[in-house]
Amino acid sequence: MRKTLLLLMTAVALVLAACGDASSDSEIDTIVLADAGWDSIKVHNSIAQRIIEEGYDYNTDVTSGSTAATVQGLREGDINVYTEVWTDNIKELYEESIESGDIEKLSVNFDDNVQGLYVPSYVIEGDPERGIEPLAPDLETVEDLKNYPEVFQDPEDPSKGRLINAPSGWAVEQSINEKFETYGLGETFNNFGPGSDAAIVADLASAYEAGEGWVGYYWSPTAITAKYDLTLLKEDPYEEDQWNEDKSTEFPPNDVVVAVHKDFPEQAPEVTEFLKNYETSSALTEEALNYMEENGASPEEAAEWWMNEHEDVWTSWVPEDVATAVKESLQ
């Protein structure tokens, strides 16, 4: 009898210990956000961090890396929150991560975005105020580019034009590579891989200020697409089968979502409820990016400015007591 009782007590102790371990696994001290390298995700991270730290009393941190690395970090739980998942840029990986239950979509941050290959509008239309004649007045489509290599001359290979791709490691880079091949651009153009988003911006700004030809990948909302008059080159309307075959259409419509690791809703349920309400737009995001550009501001400074300008937006995401605590922290 004593032996049976001892075995029973040992079993109960093991169950209690296991419960204790599960409880500790559900606790979280620092919420880690993903930074995949572009300005808008940095701003949204800064907005979310201010609310999480001041309103919910958590520490926060940021892990930087490529799209693939940060999404993998989210799947494995090394990253807790991703404020800007461009779902159709990583469609297979995103759908696999959702279906496997590794990550959970909480909200759509914004869905009114566009992306593709841009040229300065003066390339097509000219700019009388700057004394610029149209450089390629008949340029309309991506495929038309192959007729104008001299307008976009590669400084390192003047016999061809230069097309600026997305940075290496960005999911969209491969899509541009496929478009480059599909439209036969390799006959007259070089496919140039910039080192970073900042390198693209610097190259575009230099060409724009000089009134020279430039063509490359970019997207909206960004400070650059708001600052400069750019034209998105046309492609056939998006059609899924054609896109999957050779990328010879517009980019697919892209829900930019807030996603979290599968364990996060249990680890931080109140923050999860806040993130479920997190919703902006391209126009709202671009305001913060414009502020960064015009004032040489950091993402944190732009986020603070944006939150003061749009108190009605972010306070609708959180309970009144949280909103009050966050407002007290803003200058």
C-alpha positions in Angstrom: 0.0 0.0 0.0 2.8 2.4 0.9 4.6 1.5 -2.3 1.4 2.3 -4.3 0.9 5.6 -2.5 4.6 6.5 -3.1 4.2 5.8 -6.8 1.0 7.8 -7.0 2.6 10.8 -5.2 5.6 10.7 -7.6 3.2 10.7 -10.6 1.4 13.7 -9.3 4.6 15.5 -8.7 5.7 14.9 -12.3 2.4 16.1 -13.6 2.7 19.3 -11.6 6.2 19.8 -12.7 5.2 19.4 -16.3 2.4 21.9 -15.8 4.8 24.3 -14.2 7.1 24.0 -17.3 4.2 24.6 -19.7 3.2 27.7 -17.8 6.8 29.1 -17.9 6.9 28.4 -21.6 3.9 30.6 -22.1 5.5 33.6 -20.5 7.4 36.2 -22.4 9.5 39.2 -21.2 10.7 40.7 -24.5 8.7 40.9 -27.7 10.9 40.6 -30.7 9.8 42.2 -34.0 11.2 41.5 -37.5 13.0 44.1 -39.6 13.4 42.9 -43.2 15.2 46.1 -44.2 12.8 48.7 -45.7 11.7 52.0 -44.2 8.0 51.3 -43.8 8.5 48.2 -41.7 10.9 50.1 -39.5 8.2 52.8 -38.9 5.4 50.3 -38.2 7.8 48.5 -35.8 8.4 51.7 -34.0 4.7 52.5 -33.7 4.0 49.0 -32.4 7.0 49.1 -30.0 5.9 52.4 -28.5 2.4 51.0 -27.8 3.7 47.6 -26.5 6.3 49.2 -24.2 4.3 52.1 -22.8 0.8 50.6 -23.0 1.5 47.0 -22.1 4.8 47.2 -20.1 6.7 44.7 -22.2 10.3 45.1 -23.4 10.8 45.0 -27.2 13.7 44.1 -29.5 14.2 43.9 -33.2 15.9 41.2 -35.3 17.1 42.4 -38.7 17.7 40.1 -41.7 16.6 39.1 -45.2 12.9 38.3 -45.9 13.7 34.6 -45.9 15.7 34.7 -42.6 13.2 36.8 -40.7 10.2 34.7 -41.8 12.1 31.6 -40.8 12.8 33.3 -37.4 9.0 34.0 -37.1 8.2 30.3 -37.9 10.7 29.1 -35.3 9.6 31.5 -32.6 12.9 33.5 -32.4 10.8 36.4 -33.7 7.4 37.0 -32.3 5.8 39.7 -34.5 6.1 40.7 -38.2 4.3 44.0 -38.9 4.7 43.9 -42.7 4.4 40.5 -44.4 4.1 41.2 -48.1 2.1 38.0 -48.6 2.1 37.6 -52.3 5.8 38.3 -52.6 6.4 35.1 -50.6 3.2 33.4 -51.4 4.3 29.8 -51.2 6.3 30.3 -48.0 3.5 32.4 -46.4 0.8 29.9 -47.2 2.9 27.0 -46.1 3.7 28.8 -42.8 0.0 29.5 -42.2 -1.2 26.0 -43.2 1.4 24.3 -40.9 0.3 26.5 -38.0 3.7 27.9 -37.5 2.5 31.5 -37.8 -0.9 33.3 -37.4 -2.2 36.2 -39.4 -3.7 38.8 -37.0 -4.7 41.7 -39.3 -4.2 43.4 -42.7 -1.9 46.4 -42.1 -2.6 47.8 -45.6 -3.7 46.5 -49.0 -3.6 49.5 -51.3 0.0 49.1 -52.4 1.6 48.8 -55.8 5.0 47.6 -57.0 6.9 47.0 -60.2 9.4 48.7 -62.5 9.4 52.5 -62.4 10.9 55.3 -64.5 10.9 59.1 -63.7 7.9 60.5 -65.5 10.1 63.1 -67.3 11.6 60.1 -69.2 8.3 59.8 -71.0 6.6 63.2 -70.7 9.6 65.5 -70.4 9.7 68.4 -67.8 9.4 71.9 -69.4 10.1 73.6 -66.1 13.5 71.8 -65.9 14.2 72.1 -69.6 14.0 68.3 -70.1 12.7 66.9 -73.4 11.1 63.5 -73.4 13.8 60.8 -73.5 11.5 57.9 -74.5 8.1 59.4 -75.4 6.7 56.0 -76.7 7.8 54.0 -73.6 4.7 52.5 -72.0 5.4 48.9 -71.0 8.1 46.8 -69.4 8.6 45.0 -72.7 9.2 48.4 -74.4 12.3 48.9 -72.4 14.4 46.7 -74.7 14.0 49.4 -77.4 15.6 52.1 -75.2 19.0 50.9 -73.8 20.6 54.2 -74.7 18.2 56.1 -72.4 19.2 53.9 -69.4 22.9 53.4 -70.2 24.9 51.2 -67.9 27.9 53.3 -66.8 30.0 50.1 -66.5 28.8 48.7 -69.9 27.7 51.6 -72.2 26.7 49.1 -74.9 23.7 48.1 -72.8 21.1 49.7 -70.5 20.9 49.1 -66.8 17.8 47.9 -64.9 18.0 48.2 -61.1 16.6 45.0 -59.4 15.6 44.6 -55.8 18.4 43.9 -53.3 19.7 40.4 -53.1 17.8 38.5 -50.4 14.5 40.2 -51.0 11.8 37.8 -52.1 10.8 40.0 -55.1 14.3 39.8 -56.6 13.5 36.5 -58.2 10.3 37.8 -59.7 12.2 40.6 -61.4 14.8 38.1 -62.7 12.0 36.1 -64.3 10.5 39.2 -65.8 13.9 40.2 -67.2 14.1 36.9 -69.0 10.5 36.7 -70.1 10.5 40.1 -71.8 13.9 39.4 -73.4 15.5 42.4 -71.7 18.9 40.6 -71.5 19.5 41.4 -75.2 19.9 45.1 -74.5 20.0 45.5 -70.7 22.1 44.4 -67.7 20.2 43.2 -64.6 21.9 45.1 -61.8 21.6 43.9 -58.2 22.0 46.7 -55.7 23.4 46.1 -52.3 20.5 47.6 -50.3 17.3 49.7 -50.5 19.5 52.7 -49.7 21.6 52.0 -52.8 18.5 52.1 -55.0 17.3 55.3 -53.5 20.7 57.0 -53.9 21.0 55.9 -57.5 17.4 57.0 -58.3 17.9 60.4 -56.6 21.2 61.0 -58.4 19.6 60.3 -61.8 16.5 62.2 -61.0 18.3 65.4 -59.9 20.4 65.2 -63.1 17.3 64.6 -65.3 18.8 61.3 -66.6 17.2 58.1 -67.5 16.6 55.5 -64.7 14.6 52.3 -64.5 14.3 50.0 -61.6 12.2 48.1 -59.1 10.3 50.0 -56.4 7.0 50.1 -54.6 4.5 52.3 -52.8 4.1 53.3 -50.1 7.6 54.8 -49.8 9.0 58.3 -49.3 10.6 58.1 -52.7 7.4 57.4 -54.6 5.8 60.3 -52.7 8.7 62.7 -53.3 9.4 62.0 -57.0 7.1 62.0 -60.0 7.5 58.4 -61.1 5.6 56.3 -63.7 5.0 52.6 -63.2 5.6 50.8 -66.5 2.6 48.8 -67.7 2.1 45.1 -67.8 -0.8 42.8 -68.5 -3.4 42.7 -65.7 -2.6 40.1 -63.0 -3.7 36.6 -63.9 -2.6 33.9 -61.5 -1.7 31.1 -64.0 0.3 33.5 -66.2 2.1 35.0 -63.3 3.0 31.5 -62.0 4.3 30.5 -65.5 6.6 33.4 -66.4 5.7 36.6 -64.3 4.5 38.4 -67.5 1.7 40.3 -65.6 1.4 43.0 -63.1 2.4 42.0 -59.6 -0.4 40.2 -57.7 -2.5 42.2 -55.3 -0.7 42.2 -52.1 -2.2 42.1 -48.6 0.5 43.4 -46.3 -0.4 41.6 -43.0 0.6 41.6 -39.3 1.6 38.1 -38.4 2.8 36.4 -35.2 4.4 33.2 -34.1 1.8 30.5 -33.2 2.6 30.7 -29.5 2.3 34.5 -29.3 -1.4 34.8 -28.7 -1.0 32.7 -25.5 2.2 34.4 -24.5 0.8 38.0 -24.8 -3.0 37.9 -25.3 -3.5 41.6 -24.7 -0.9 42.6 -27.2 -2.4 40.1 -29.6 -5.7 41.9 -29.3 -4.0 45.2 -30.1 -2.3 43.8 -33.1 -5.6 42.4 -34.4 -6.8 46.0 -34.7 -3.6 47.3 -36.3 -4.7 48.8 -39.6 -3.3 51.7 -41.7 -3.1 52.5 -45.4 -0.5 53.3 -48.0 -1.4 57.0 -47.7 -1.0 57.0 -43.9 2.2 55.1 -44.1 3.6 57.4 -46.7 3.0 60.4 -44.4 5.5 59.0 -41.9 7.9 58.2 -44.7 7.7 61.7 -46.1 8.4 63.1 -42.6 11.5 60.9 -42.4 12.7 62.1 -45.8 12.0 65.8 -45.3 13.4 66.0 -41.8 16.2 63.5 -41.9 14.3 61.7 -39.1 14.8 58.2 -37.7 12.0 55.7 -37.9 11.4 56.2 -34.2 11.1 60.0 -34.6 8.8 59.5 -37.6 6.6 57.1 -35.6 6.3 59.5 -32.8 5.4 62.3 -35.2 2.8 60.1 -36.9 1.2 59.1 -33.6 0.8 62.7 -32.6 -0.7 63.5 -36.0 -3.0 60.5 -36.1 -4.1 60.0 -32.5 -7.6 59.1 -33.7 -6.2 56.1 -35.7 -3.9 54.3 -33.2 -6.1 55.0 -30.1 -8.9 53.0 -31.8 -6.6 49.9 -31.7 -6.3 49.8 -27.9 -8.3 50.1 -24.7 -8.7 53.6 -23.2 -6.2 53.0 -20.3 -3.5 51.8 -22.8 -4.1 54.8 -25.0 -3.8 57.1 -22.0 -0.5 55.6 -20.9 0.9 55.8 -24.5 -0.2 59.4 -25.0 1.6 60.4 -21.8 4.8 59.1 -23.2 4.6 61.1 -26.5 6.2 64.5 -26.6 
